[in-house]
């Protein structure tokens, strides 16, 4: 049995490539050329950095970026990552860590997967394979010219992210109106059923559930009723609440067709005929459970006028390369 249960799919593929190197007695460690992809995949899948194997792959992978698309995405987000206009290559490398990847790079690729066209997704895949390949540019005013696949895909990912954010903003506004109109907050589980008028992509269900869960401080399910009578969609829990695993809670009810995914982020399906009974059961089961409704999360608390604040900031800033 493999000891590291926190190794995500990207890490498994990397280790398989290492095995191929060993099996074929390769003189060069070909697998290490792809450690950057393994690192980004582990970060994107929220792999635990407490596992030394994950930490090693991420640390070494971020120091040795070989994939040209990854470089193009980093350069696209260079200012956000470094806080410096036109940073040097080394400054960009030094600023790479799980936080910068998770906040500024992974969302671009995720947005493309969610709202990108099939042609755009194919170009993204091709760019991962060969980011230097010259392809026709789709940039406005550049018709008839060619661009590197990595740069073109990075631009399209950024555009997809902007489209996704606009759609999500509209979805949030419409959903909040529905929540208050139908008094959905009366139940301990916020269950939002989308209608035909909610035309935003179903791929946004998870993001919408996450934002609603964070705003209203309670476990949330966003789903659509299909022709077979099942409400199917996405659920999101609150990581800091007393309800440690929303997935286990839903499964325990015995009313769901399936709940598949992580403890607090999963896909789910419940027969519409069970919905009323589920709310009744959940309301009783969650009496007294603290979802953190009256709390807010902070990482650091200080009064701006404190005399030692500047020294603290300098001290922390000097260790910017350390992450955990």
Backbone bond lengths (Angstrom), bond angles and torsions (degrees), N, CA, C in turn:
res aa  C-N    CA-C-N  psi(-1)  N-CA   C-N-CA  omega(-1)  CA-C   N-CA-C  phi
1 X - - - 1.459 - - 1.533 109.70 -
2 X 1.340 115.59 137.21 1.463 119.99 -179.95 1.528 108.84 -77.18
3 X 1.312 116.58 129.52 1.463 120.86 -172.13 1.517 113.53 -70.02
4 X 1.327 116.31 -37.41 1.471 120.02 -174.66 1.522 110.43 -83.00
5 X 1.323 116.76 96.52 1.464 121.50 -179.80 1.528 111.55 -78.62
6 X 1.339 117.37 -7.48 1.460 121.77 -178.50 1.530 112.30 -96.16
7 X 1.328 117.48 3.09 1.458 120.44 179.47 1.527 109.01 -74.26
8 X 1.315 116.93 120.65 1.463 121.00 -176.69 1.534 110.43 -83.21
9 X 1.342 116.28 177.90 1.458 121.17 -176.38 1.516 113.65 -55.38
10 X 1.340 116.47 -41.42 1.468 119.58 -179.82 1.524 111.41 -62.60
11 X 1.329 116.36 -37.78 1.459 120.18 178.34 1.513 111.84 -69.01
12 X 1.328 117.15 -36.82 1.462 121.62 177.79 1.529 110.38 -62.95
13 X 1.340 116.08 -43.57 1.470 120.03 178.79 1.527 110.39 -63.02
14 X 1.331 116.89 -41.64 1.468 121.01 178.53 1.531 110.74 -59.61
15 X 1.327 116.96 -45.85 1.457 120.12 -179.21 1.537 111.14 -67.22
16 X 1.336 117.10 -32.60 1.466 120.10 175.88 1.530 110.23 -65.87
17 X 1.327 116.38 -39.21 1.467 120.49 176.97 1.536 110.57 -64.01
18 X 1.308 116.81 -36.90 1.465 120.37 175.99 1.523 110.18 -63.36
19 X 1.320 115.98 -39.06 1.474 120.19 178.00 1.528 110.34 -63.41
20 X 1.341 116.21 -40.67 1.468 119.15 178.52 1.524 111.01 -62.48
21 X 1.348 116.50 -39.58 1.468 119.93 175.62 1.524 110.47 -57.04
22 X 1.330 115.65 -44.91 1.472 120.64 -179.11 1.524 110.82 -67.80
23 X 1.323 116.57 -44.14 1.470 121.13 -175.51 1.525 111.18 -63.71
24 X 1.346 116.33 -43.16 1.457 120.34 -178.40 1.527 112.95 -90.91
25 X 1.350 115.13 6.31 1.467 121.47 177.11 1.528 111.03 52.41
26 X 1.335 115.28 47.49 1.468 120.63 -179.93 1.522 110.36 -66.41
27 X 1.322 115.91 135.09 1.460 119.64 177.34 1.517 110.51 -69.15
28 X 1.322 116.26 -35.70 1.459 120.40 178.17 1.534 109.61 -100.81
29 X 1.326 115.68 145.01 1.470 119.62 177.71 1.526 108.11 -83.30
30 X 1.325 115.45 84.09 1.462 120.50 -176.96 1.525 112.36 -61.46
31 X 1.323 116.24 -32.24 1.464 119.75 -176.98 1.519 111.83 -59.57
32 X 1.328 116.64 -35.80 1.464 119.41 -176.31 1.531 113.04 -67.43
33 X 1.343 116.01 -16.95 1.462 118.77 175.71 1.524 111.13 -65.91
34 X 1.336 115.47 -20.65 1.458 120.83 -176.22 1.535 112.50 -110.09
35 X 1.328 116.02 13.34 1.459 118.98 179.49 1.520 111.28 -65.50
36 X 1.343 116.79 -27.34 1.463 119.23 177.99 1.534 110.42 -64.55
37 X 1.334 116.94 -42.25 1.460 120.74 177.74 1.529 110.84 -64.99
38 X 1.343 116.34 -39.42 1.463 120.27 177.87 1.520 110.48 -62.46
39 X 1.343 116.35 -41.64 1.455 120.72 179.89 1.518 111.38 -61.94
40 X 1.329 116.24 -47.63 1.464 120.19 -178.77 1.525 110.99 -65.78
41 X 1.340 116.38 -35.68 1.457 119.47 178.65 1.515 112.53 -67.07
42 X 1.333 117.00 -41.16 1.467 121.13 178.65 1.526 110.21 -63.41
43 X 1.331 116.25 -42.39 1.469 120.17 178.37 1.530 110.50 -64.84
44 X 1.338 116.31 -45.65 1.450 120.32 -178.30 1.516 112.91 -62.96
45 X 1.349 117.06 -29.14 1.464 121.93 179.05 1.521 112.53 -93.33
46 X 1.331 116.29 11.87 1.466 121.86 177.15 1.529 112.29 58.57
47 X 1.331 116.05 38.82 1.460 119.67 177.00 1.521 110.67 -65.50
48 X 1.323 116.65 143.26 1.464 121.14 -176.97 1.527 111.45 -66.91
49 X 1.331 115.88 130.29 1.459 120.51 175.87 1.532 111.73 -85.38
50 X 1.342 116.57 0.86 1.459 119.89 175.11 1.523 110.87 -78.11
51 X 1.344 116.49 -20.86 1.458 120.41 176.55 1.525 109.17 -79.98
52 X 1.329 116.21 124.13 1.466 120.15 -174.33 1.533 112.16 -62.09
53 X 1.323 117.33 -34.54 1.466 119.89 179.22 1.528 110.15 -63.89
54 X 1.331 117.00 -47.13 1.469 121.00 177.37 1.513 110.47 -59.35
55 X 1.313 115.58 -45.34 1.466 120.91 -176.94 1.530 110.97 -62.40
56 X 1.329 116.41 -40.95 1.461 120.52 -179.88 1.530 110.75 -64.82
57 X 1.335 116.59 -47.67 1.467 120.20 -179.19 1.517 110.43 -60.60
58 X 1.335 117.12 -43.80 1.467 120.81 -179.35 1.525 110.95 -66.10
59 X 1.314 116.50 -45.43 1.471 119.91 -177.73 1.526 111.53 -62.65
60 X 1.328 116.78 -47.87 1.461 120.52 -178.87 1.526 111.45 -72.13
61 X 1.333 116.26 -37.65 1.461 119.94 -179.25 1.511 113.05 -64.39
62 X 1.327 116.88 -38.10 1.463 120.33 -179.21 1.524 112.18 -75.69
63 X 1.317 116.57 -19.06 1.472 119.49 176.93 1.520 111.48 -82.82
64 X 1.317 116.83 -19.38 1.469 120.91 -174.62 1.525 109.95 -129.79
65 X 1.322 116.14 76.74 1.461 121.34 -179.96 1.525 108.94 -82.40
66 X 1.333 116.98 112.46 1.463 121.69 179.52 1.526 112.22 -104.15
67 X 1.315 117.07 -31.58 1.458 120.76 -175.04 1.525 110.62 -70.23
68 X 1.326 116.64 127.47 1.464 121.05 -174.74 1.532 112.47 -70.48
69 X 1.332 117.60 -30.33 1.465 118.95 176.30 1.519 110.46 -67.49
70 X 1.333 117.21 -40.28 1.461 119.90 177.97 1.523 110.64 -59.94
71 X 1.333 115.59 -40.69 1.464 119.39 177.47 1.526 110.88 -62.73
72 X 1.332 115.96 -42.45 1.462 119.70 -179.55 1.526 110.95 -63.32
73 X 1.329 117.32 -39.24 1.467 120.75 177.82 1.526 110.83 -67.05
74 X 1.331 116.44 -40.32 1.463 120.51 177.79 1.522 110.50 -62.07
75 X 1.330 116.80 -44.85 1.462 120.50 -179.05 1.533 110.73 -67.30
76 X 1.332 116.71 -33.21 1.462 120.88 177.66 1.524 110.34 -62.75
77 X 1.323 116.28 -35.09 1.466 121.74 -176.17 1.528 111.59 -107.92
78 X 1.318 117.19 20.74 1.471 121.78 -171.27 1.525 113.23 -57.09
79 X 1.323 117.51 -44.12 1.470 119.21 -177.57 1.524 110.65 -67.56
80 X 1.343 116.77 -43.12 1.465 119.99 179.18 1.521 111.17 -61.58
81 X 1.322 116.74 -36.33 1.460 121.11 -177.27 1.517 112.00 -75.48
82 X 1.328 116.73 -43.32 1.473 120.68 -173.13 1.520 114.34 -101.94
83 X 1.342 117.29 -24.67 1.462 119.65 -173.46 1.511 112.46 75.37
84 X 1.337 116.23 13.01 1.467 121.99 -177.83 1.525 108.75 -122.05
85 X 1.335 115.86 134.65 1.454 119.67 175.24 1.530 109.36 -73.28
86 X 1.319 116.77 130.09 1.472 122.83 -179.91 1.524 112.19 50.07
87 X 1.333 118.36 59.09 1.468 120.67 -179.73 1.526 111.22 -67.72
88 X 1.316 114.97 157.06 1.467 120.00 176.73 1.529 109.19 -74.07
89 X 1.308 114.42 165.93 1.472 119.65 178.65 1.525 110.68 -58.38
90 X 1.320 117.03 -41.00 1.466 120.74 -178.63 1.528 111.12 -68.82
91 X 1.328 116.75 -38.24 1.466 119.47 177.50 1.524 111.07 -61.25
92 X 1.321 115.61 -37.59 1.457 120.34 179.64 1.531 110.66 -68.21
93 X 1.316 116.34 -43.01 1.468 120.34 178.09 1.525 110.39 -62.20
94 X 1.329 116.46 -44.24 1.467 120.84 -177.75 1.528 112.17 -63.17
95 X 1.333 115.97 -26.98 1.466 119.97 -177.22 1.530 112.85 -87.91
96 X 1.330 117.08 -4.55 1.461 119.23 -177.63 1.526 110.88 -79.62
97 X 1.306 116.31 124.90 1.456 123.52 176.69 1.537 107.88 -155.42
98 X 1.329 118.91 173.66 1.470 119.24 -178.03 1.522 114.32 -55.78
99 X 1.339 116.89 -32.32 1.464 119.46 -178.73 1.525 110.80 -71.10
100 X 1.332 117.44 -47.32 1.465 119.99 -178.13 1.525 111.14 -65.16
101 X 1.336 116.82 -37.05 1.467 119.75 177.64 1.521 110.51 -67.75
102 X 1.343 116.80 -45.72 1.466 121.17 -175.77 1.522 112.46 -67.36
103 X 1.336 117.23 -34.17 1.463 120.70 -174.83 1.522 113.45 -90.76
104 X 1.327 117.51 -31.20 1.462 119.12 -170.54 1.531 115.51 -117.21
105 X 1.336 117.42 -17.83 1.464 119.58 -177.22 1.526 112.05 -111.35
106 X 1.312 117.04 -54.99 1.461 121.24 -178.00 1.534 112.24 -54.06
107 X 1.349 119.54 -42.17 1.471 119.01 -179.80 1.530 113.82 -59.82
108 X 1.331 117.99 -28.39 1.468 120.28 178.46 1.528 110.58 -66.77
109 X 1.333 115.94 -45.12 1.465 120.07 179.75 1.529 110.13 -69.65
110 X 1.329 117.10 -41.57 1.460 120.45 178.30 1.528 111.27 -58.92
111 X 1.326 115.83 -41.86 1.467 119.95 -179.49 1.522 110.58 -62.69
112 X 1.329 116.41 -40.52 1.458 119.60 178.78 1.527 110.91 -62.47
113 X 1.333 116.42 -41.86 1.463 120.30 179.49 1.527 110.27 -64.00
114 X 1.331 116.78 -35.69 1.464 120.50 -176.05 1.531 112.68 -78.90
115 X 1.316 117.46 -47.55 1.469 119.22 -169.50 1.522 113.82 -122.57
116 X 1.319 118.00 0.16 1.465 120.02 -179.36 1.519 111.89 -72.99
117 X 1.332 116.08 156.68 1.467 120.41 175.12 1.524 108.73 -76.64
118 X 1.323 116.60 164.92 1.459 120.14 179.66 1.528 110.92 -62.68
119 X 1.327 117.94 -37.68 1.466 120.96 177.71 1.524 110.54 -62.86
120 X 1.325 116.88 -41.95 1.471 120.88 179.41 1.523 110.87 -65.27
121 X 1.326 116.99 -40.51 1.468 120.53 178.92 1.527 111.05 -65.39
122 X 1.338 116.68 -37.93 1.471 119.98 177.17 1.523 110.77 -64.23
123 X 1.340 116.53 -40.59 1.472 119.45 178.31 1.530 110.61 -65.80
124 X 1.328 116.61 -36.38 1.470 120.04 177.04 1.528 110.06 -62.14
125 X 1.316 116.78 -44.77 1.465 121.38 179.52 1.529 110.36 -62.11
126 X 1.334 116.12 -45.22 1.461 120.22 179.41 1.531 111.04 -62.85
127 X 1.327 116.11 -36.38 1.467 120.13 -179.84 1.522 111.25 -67.87
128 X 1.325 118.06 -34.41 1.461 120.90 175.42 1.532 110.15 -63.40
129 X 1.332 116.01 -34.63 1.462 120.13 -178.93 1.527 111.88 -76.49
130 X 1.340 116.29 -41.97 1.472 120.77 -178.31 1.522 108.84 -151.76
131 X 1.314 115.89 91.02 1.457 120.85 -177.18 1.511 114.46 -70.82
132 X 1.355 117.37 -14.99 1.467 120.83 -179.56 1.529 112.72 -91.76
133 X 1.326 116.85 -7.33 1.457 120.31 179.82 1.523 110.57 -61.39
134 X 1.319 117.06 133.19 1.462 121.10 -179.90 1.534 109.72 -84.11
135 X 1.329 115.90 126.87 1.460 121.52 179.98 1.529 108.63 -132.58
136 X 1.343 118.12 160.54 1.472 120.08 179.00 1.528 111.13 -59.33
137 X 1.306 116.51 135.40 1.459 121.53 179.81 1.523 111.10 -80.16
138 X 1.325 115.56 136.07 1.460 120.54 176.30 1.510 112.27 -102.53
139 X 1.332 116.05 8.15 1.459 120.45 -178.49 1.521 110.73 -68.01
140 X 1.321 115.56 140.78 1.460 120.07 -179.08 1.533 110.57 -57.78
141 X 1.302 116.12 130.53 1.460 121.34 179.10 1.509 114.10 82.44
142 X 1.352 116.92 3.33 1.472 119.58 -177.68 1.522 111.65 -116.37
143 X 1.319 117.58 24.34 1.455 121.34 -177.99 1.537 110.12 -60.77
144 X 1.329 116.16 134.93 1.461 121.12 179.78 1.511 113.91 90.67
145 X 1.348 117.35 -5.77 1.466 120.72 178.35 1.526 109.79 -102.18
146 X 1.330 115.29 170.24 1.462 120.75 -179.21 1.524 109.84 -120.97
147 X 1.337 114.77 152.82 1.456 121.37 179.76 1.521 108.78 -140.91
148 X 1.323 116.58 156.76 1.464 120.18 175.77 1.526 109.03 -64.39
149 X 1.336 115.73 140.96 1.465 120.70 -176.03 1.526 111.87 -58.78
150 X 1.337 116.57 -37.68 1.461 120.06 -179.81 1.518 112.16 -63.44
151 X 1.324 115.94 -45.89 1.467 120.73 -179.52 1.521 110.60 -66.36
152 X 1.336 116.99 -41.71 1.464 121.48 179.58 1.526 110.71 -63.96
153 X 1.339 116.96 -44.10 1.461 120.57 -179.49 1.525 111.15 -66.93
154 X 1.329 117.38 -38.18 1.464 120.65 178.55 1.525 110.59 -63.48
155 X 1.330 116.61 -40.37 1.466 120.27 177.90 1.525 110.63 -64.35
156 X 1.331 116.63 -42.91 1.462 119.93 -179.57 1.528 111.61 -68.50
157 X 1.333 117.31 -33.43 1.462 120.41 176.11 1.524 110.88 -64.35
158 X 1.334 115.74 -40.93 1.461 120.46 178.37 1.529 110.69 -63.50
159 X 1.326 116.46 -41.52 1.464 120.32 177.73 1.530 111.01 -64.98
160 X 1.335 116.41 -39.69 1.465 120.46 178.74 1.525 110.35 -63.48
161 X 1.319 115.93 -38.96 1.475 120.34 178.02 1.519 110.23 -61.48
162 X 1.329 117.54 -42.60 1.462 121.00 178.87 1.535 110.96 -64.09
163 X 1.335 116.78 -41.80 1.468 120.39 177.89 1.523 111.00 -63.55
164 X 1.325 115.48 -41.77 1.459 120.22 -179.95 1.521 110.94 -62.44
165 X 1.332 116.75 -44.11 1.461 120.61 -177.97 1.519 111.57 -63.68
166 X 1.334 116.21 -38.83 1.457 119.65 178.46 1.524 110.68 -66.12
167 X 1.333 116.72 -43.63 1.463 120.99 178.44 1.524 110.92 -63.68
168 X 1.338 116.12 -40.17 1.457 120.26 -179.18 1.527 111.37 -67.32
169 X 1.325 116.21 -36.68 1.467 120.35 178.09 1.528 110.74 -63.62
170 X 1.339 116.23 -43.61 1.466 120.66 176.92 1.528 110.32 -63.41
171 X 1.337 115.89 -43.07 1.462 120.50 -179.58 1.522 111.40 -62.33
172 X 1.334 117.32 -41.06 1.462 120.99 178.81 1.522 110.87 -62.52
173 X 1.324 116.50 -45.28 1.470 120.00 -179.15 1.523 111.00 -60.58
174 X 1.334 117.00 -47.67 1.468 120.77 -178.93 1.526 111.63 -65.44
175 X 1.317 115.91 -39.86 1.462 120.35 -176.98 1.527 111.56 -69.17
176 X 1.327 117.05 -39.81 1.464 119.89 178.73 1.525 111.01 -62.83
177 X 1.322 117.15 -38.19 1.467 120.54 176.28 1.531 109.50 -60.45
178 X 1.328 115.75 -43.38 1.470 121.02 -179.56 1.525 110.90 -65.02
179 X 1.317 116.86 -40.71 1.471 121.42 -179.06 1.520 110.88 -59.70
180 X 1.327 116.65 -45.75 1.468 120.37 -178.45 1.530 111.80 -76.73
181 X 1.325 116.66 -34.27 1.464 120.51 -179.37 1.526 111.07 -63.80
182 X 1.321 117.17 -40.57 1.463 121.25 -176.41 1.536 113.31 -103.91
183 X 1.342 116.87 12.95 1.469 122.02 177.14 1.537 111.84 52.20
184 X 1.309 117.01 45.25 1.461 120.73 -177.10 1.525 112.96 -68.98
185 X 1.336 116.63 -17.19 1.463 119.96 -179.54 1.528 112.28 -79.67
186 X 1.324 117.34 -0.68 1.457 119.83 176.00 1.525 111.35 -69.25
187 X 1.327 116.79 -23.87 1.468 121.39 178.24 1.523 110.72 -93.53
188 X 1.340 115.89 150.57 1.464 120.94 -179.32 1.532 111.50 -69.24
189 X 1.333 116.22 -28.94 1.453 120.85 173.72 1.528 107.66 -101.13
190 X 1.316 116.94 123.06 1.461 120.69 177.23 1.523 108.29 -80.15
191 X 1.332 115.56 109.67 1.460 121.16 -179.09 1.519 108.32 -114.33
192 X 1.332 116.34 114.52 1.463 121.91 -179.15 1.517 108.85 -111.31
193 X 1.329 115.50 117.79 1.462 119.42 176.61 1.521 109.18 -100.16
194 X 1.310 115.24 121.87 1.453 120.59 -178.04 1.526 110.56 -81.81
195 X 1.348 116.66 147.18 1.455 122.53 -178.32 1.522 110.38 -111.18
196 X 1.317 116.53 -178.79 1.461 121.78 179.16 1.524 111.57 -61.34
197 X 1.340 116.41 -30.03 1.462 119.86 -179.15 1.524 112.02 -71.59
198 X 1.321 116.78 -17.32 1.467 121.13 177.71 1.525 107.85 -86.76
199 X 1.320 115.48 89.10 1.472 121.33 -169.43 1.521 114.27 -90.79
200 X 1.325 118.14 2.90 1.461 118.62 -178.88 1.530 109.60 -71.05
201 X 1.356 117.35 156.68 1.472 121.48 -173.73 1.527 112.84 -59.80
202 X 1.330 116.18 141.01 1.470 120.59 178.13 1.528 111.29 -63.91
203 X 1.348 116.26 -21.61 1.472 119.76 178.10 1.525 112.22 -63.97
204 X 1.329 117.15 -14.24 1.464 120.77 179.36 1.531 112.43 -90.44
205 X 1.333 117.77 -2.43 1.465 120.64 -177.07 1.523 112.37 -53.67
206 X 1.338 115.96 -45.98 1.459 119.99 -178.24 1.513 112.39 -64.16
207 X 1.333 116.75 -44.93 1.465 120.37 178.32 1.513 111.09 -62.67
208 X 1.337 116.20 -42.01 1.463 120.61 -179.75 1.525 110.45 -63.90
209 X 1.330 116.59 -43.55 1.464 120.26 178.09 1.525 111.02 -62.03
210 X 1.329 116.85 -39.00 1.464 120.82 179.60 1.521 111.20 -64.01
211 X 1.332 117.45 -44.78 1.466 120.88 -178.84 1.529 110.99 -68.05
212 X 1.328 117.02 -39.26 1.461 120.28 178.40 1.525 110.84 -66.85
213 X 1.328 116.34 -40.91 1.461 120.66 179.01 1.523 110.94 -61.47
214 X 1.337 116.14 -42.65 1.464 120.45 179.95 1.522 111.49 -67.78
215 X 1.323 117.34 -38.60 1.466 120.81 -176.72 1.519 112.01 -72.87
216 X 1.341 116.52 -44.38 1.464 119.80 -173.91 1.524 112.97 -98.44
217 X 1.326 117.03 1.75 1.456 122.72 173.92 1.524 112.59 54.13
218 X 1.322 116.41 51.91 1.451 120.04 173.36 1.528 109.56 -158.67
219 X 1.333 116.88 154.17 1.472 119.86 177.52 1.518 110.11 -56.75
220 X 1.331 116.48 140.47 1.463 120.59 -171.42 1.519 111.82 -133.17
221 X 1.328 114.69 141.75 1.464 121.53 173.36 1.525 107.93 -125.61
222 X 1.326 116.87 128.97 1.464 122.61 174.54 1.526 106.95 -116.75
223 X 1.326 116.97 120.72 1.461 119.66 -172.93 1.525 111.47 -146.49
224 X 1.312 115.01 165.35 1.467 122.58 174.39 1.522 109.13 -122.75
225 X 1.331 116.07 142.94 1.458 121.58 177.15 1.524 109.28 -84.12
226 X 1.354 116.43 123.05 1.468 119.16 -179.70 1.529 110.52 -95.99
227 X 1.318 116.25 179.12 1.464 121.33 -175.56 1.524 112.35 -68.54
228 X 1.325 117.48 -20.52 1.463 121.35 179.66 1.527 112.61 -85.50
229 X 1.350 116.25 -1.18 1.459 119.57 177.85 1.509 114.82 87.85
230 X 1.341 117.48 19.44 1.464 121.74 177.91 1.521 110.50 -108.91
231 X 1.334 116.16 136.04 1.455 121.56 170.30 1.520 107.54 -89.17
232 X 1.330 116.59 110.19 1.456 120.63 -176.65 1.517 110.76 -120.23
233 X 1.334 115.79 135.65 1.456 119.88 -178.87 1.511 112.20 -178.35
234 X 1.322 115.66 -141.18 1.463 121.48 -175.18 1.522 110.79 -125.79
235 X 1.317 115.51 147.96 1.464 120.42 175.39 1.521 109.62 -122.42
236 X 1.319 115.25 149.60 1.464 121.72 175.58 1.528 109.06 -138.41
237 X 1.329 115.57 132.06 1.457 121.04 176.73 1.520 110.85 -102.42
238 X 1.322 115.42 -174.98 1.464 121.89 179.25 1.524 108.16 -111.65
239 X 1.309 116.47 116.34 1.461 120.67 -174.43 1.524 113.36 -62.91
240 X 1.332 117.23 -28.29 1.462 119.82 -175.54 1.529 113.22 -96.93
241 X 1.332 118.23 7.11 1.463 120.28 -176.58 1.530 111.13 -89.56
242 X 1.327 115.59 171.74 1.457 121.05 178.09 1.532 111.20 -69.71
243 X 1.324 117.12 -21.19 1.465 121.19 176.41 1.527 107.78 -83.07
244 X 1.321 116.29 92.16 1.461 121.70 -170.38 1.525 111.44 -66.27
245 X 1.340 117.29 -41.91 1.464 120.99 -178.19 1.525 109.74 -127.72
246 X 1.319 116.29 103.55 1.465 121.67 176.66 1.531 108.82 -65.23
247 X 1.328 116.50 -35.40 1.464 121.09 179.26 1.527 110.83 -59.43
248 X 1.339 116.97 -49.31 1.461 120.80 -179.87 1.529 111.17 -63.05
249 X 1.336 116.11 -36.28 1.466 120.48 179.81 1.526 110.63 -63.42
250 X 1.331 116.37 -45.45 1.459 120.24 -179.99 1.531 110.84 -65.93
251 X 1.321 116.23 -41.04 1.465 120.28 179.25 1.527 110.77 -63.64
252 X 1.323 115.76 -40.21 1.468 121.80 -179.02 1.524 111.83 -61.09
253 X 1.320 117.25 -29.07 1.468 120.38 -178.81 1.525 111.36 -62.67
254 X 1.337 117.03 -27.59 1.451 121.35 -178.85 1.514 113.80 72.95
255 X 1.325 117.22 10.56 1.459 120.69 -175.82 1.524 113.30 -105.96
256 X 1.324 117.18 -7.82 1.466 120.35 -175.64 1.525 110.84 -93.98
257 X 1.332 114.78 141.90 1.457 120.64 174.22 1.525 109.73 -64.46
258 X 1.333 116.21 -42.90 1.463 122.23 175.04 1.518 109.40 -161.25
259 X 1.346 115.23 154.88 1.469 123.84 169.27 1.519 104.99 -138.52
260 X 1.327 117.43 107.12 1.458 121.18 -172.12 1.528 110.67 -125.48
261 X 1.343 115.47 122.55 1.456 119.90 178.52 1.511 110.74 148.44
262 X 1.326 115.46 -145.27 1.462 121.98 -178.03 1.524 110.74 -92.75
263 X 1.331 116.05 174.84 1.465 121.23 -177.63 1.522 113.09 -54.58
264 X 1.330 116.08 -42.73 1.467 119.47 -175.28 1.519 113.55 -125.38
265 X 1.321 115.91 20.11 1.466 120.73 176.31 1.520 107.70 -154.98
266 X 1.332 116.42 106.78 1.455 118.73 -174.07 1.525 110.81 -156.92
267 X 1.323 115.25 165.65 1.450 121.53 170.60 1.521 108.62 -91.14
268 X 1.319 117.56 150.26 1.463 119.29 -176.87 1.523 110.67 -151.63
269 X 1.329 114.42 162.31 1.462 121.06 -179.82 1.520 109.20 -149.38
270 X 1.333 116.77 130.93 1.455 121.40 178.81 1.523 108.89 -136.17
271 X 1.343 117.84 134.19 1.471 119.45 176.25 1.528 110.18 -59.64
272 X 1.299 116.47 137.81 1.457 119.88 -178.72 1.532 111.34 -59.59
273 X 1.321 116.55 -29.37 1.464 121.22 -179.97 1.526 112.58 -68.22
274 X 1.328 117.35 -18.33 1.467 121.57 -179.57 1.527 112.73 -95.39
275 X 1.319 117.60 -7.04 1.461 120.53 -169.71 1.523 112.21 -62.57
276 X 1.321 117.69 -45.55 1.462 121.08 -178.95 1.527 111.15 -62.26
277 X 1.336 116.37 -44.80 1.466 120.42 178.60 1.522 111.36 -64.67
278 X 1.334 115.74 -36.38 1.471 118.50 178.99 1.521 111.10 -63.57
279 X 1.330 117.63 -45.09 1.466 120.25 179.38 1.528 110.82 -60.62
280 X 1.317 116.38 -41.87 1.464 120.13 179.49 1.523 110.51 -62.34
281 X 1.343 115.42 -45.70 1.468 119.99 179.42 1.530 111.48 -64.21
282 X 1.341 116.74 -45.40 1.465 121.21 -177.55 1.525 111.45 -65.89
283 X 1.333 117.46 -40.92 1.469 120.24 179.62 1.520 111.37 -60.41
284 X 1.334 116.41 -38.37 1.462 120.08 179.22 1.524 110.90 -74.09
285 X 1.334 116.04 -40.56 1.464 120.18 -176.63 1.522 112.72 -69.87
286 X 1.327 116.84 -26.32 1.469 120.38 -174.06 1.530 113.32 -103.83
287 X 1.328 116.94 11.47 1.460 119.96 175.87 1.530 108.86 -60.39
288 X 1.316 116.68 127.26 1.458 120.89 178.13 1.514 114.96 85.04
289 X 1.330 118.05 -5.18 1.470 120.50 177.92 1.526 109.40 -77.53
290 X 1.327 116.28 130.08 1.466 121.46 -178.31 1.529 109.75 -90.93
291 X 1.313 115.54 115.10 1.464 120.62 175.93 1.521 111.53 -93.69
292 X 1.314 117.43 3.74 1.452 121.00 -179.43 1.513 113.15 80.78
293 X 1.358 116.75 27.76 1.465 119.75 -177.83 1.525 112.89 -58.99
294 X 1.341 116.14 -33.09 1.465 119.73 -175.86 1.523 112.18 -104.18
295 X 1.321 115.80 20.76 1.464 120.28 -178.64 1.519 110.09 -123.53
296 X 1.313 115.90 159.45 1.452 120.91 171.34 1.522 107.87 -135.30
297 X 1.321 115.10 146.32 1.465 120.83 -174.99 1.521 111.17 -84.93
298 X 1.325 115.75 134.05 1.465 120.68 174.36 1.525 108.60 -134.76
299 X 1.306 115.99 147.38 1.464 120.87 174.08 1.526 111.12 -99.65
300 X 1.332 115.51 -24.39 1.464 119.27 -175.30 1.529 107.73 -155.42
301 X 1.317 116.94 132.57 1.463 121.37 -176.16 1.523 108.56 -125.66
302 X 1.331 115.03 120.00 1.463 119.22 -178.81 1.524 109.24 -153.39
303 X 1.302 116.97 146.89 1.468 121.06 175.59 1.523 108.58 -85.14
304 X 1.328 116.39 134.89 1.462 120.54 -173.62 1.528 112.67 -58.99
305 X 1.318 117.25 -28.06 1.472 120.42 -176.57 1.528 113.21 -85.59
306 X 1.318 118.30 -2.27 1.470 119.92 -179.12 1.526 110.58 -60.34
307 X 1.330 115.61 136.25 1.464 121.05 -175.59 1.533 113.30 -65.67
308 X 1.324 116.13 -30.41 1.465 118.77 -174.38 1.517 113.42 -91.93
309 X 1.338 117.67 4.57 1.461 120.08 -174.26 1.527 111.95 -62.76
310 X 1.328 116.84 -43.84 1.473 120.35 -178.69 1.525 110.95 -61.15
311 X 1.343 116.93 -41.35 1.465 120.19 179.51 1.522 111.37 -65.48
312 X 1.329 115.82 -37.62 1.467 119.88 179.70 1.525 110.09 -64.56
313 X 1.337 116.41 -44.12 1.464 121.14 -179.44 1.522 110.43 -62.82
314 X 1.343 117.23 -43.24 1.466 120.56 178.70 1.524 110.95 -63.39
315 X 1.331 116.35 -40.14 1.454 121.11 -179.17 1.520 110.61 -64.55
316 X 1.324 116.70 -44.43 1.466 120.50 178.92 1.529 110.56 -67.29
317 X 1.324 116.12 -42.31 1.469 121.16 -178.47 1.513 113.40 -61.51
318 X 1.327 116.34 -30.32 1.464 120.51 -179.17 1.526 111.95 -69.13
319 X 1.327 116.39 -16.28 1.452 120.51 -178.70 1.526 111.64 -115.41
320 X 1.325 115.18 34.14 1.457 120.73 -177.28 1.516 114.30 -61.55
321 X 1.332 117.30 -22.30 1.454 120.38 -179.14 1.517 114.47 -80.67
322 X 1.323 116.58 -5.85 1.463 120.47 -179.27 1.515 108.85 -96.14
323 X 1.312 116.32 129.30 1.464 119.38 179.43 1.522 110.01 -137.23
324 X 1.313 115.85 158.58 1.458 119.80 -179.28 1.498 111.40 -162.50
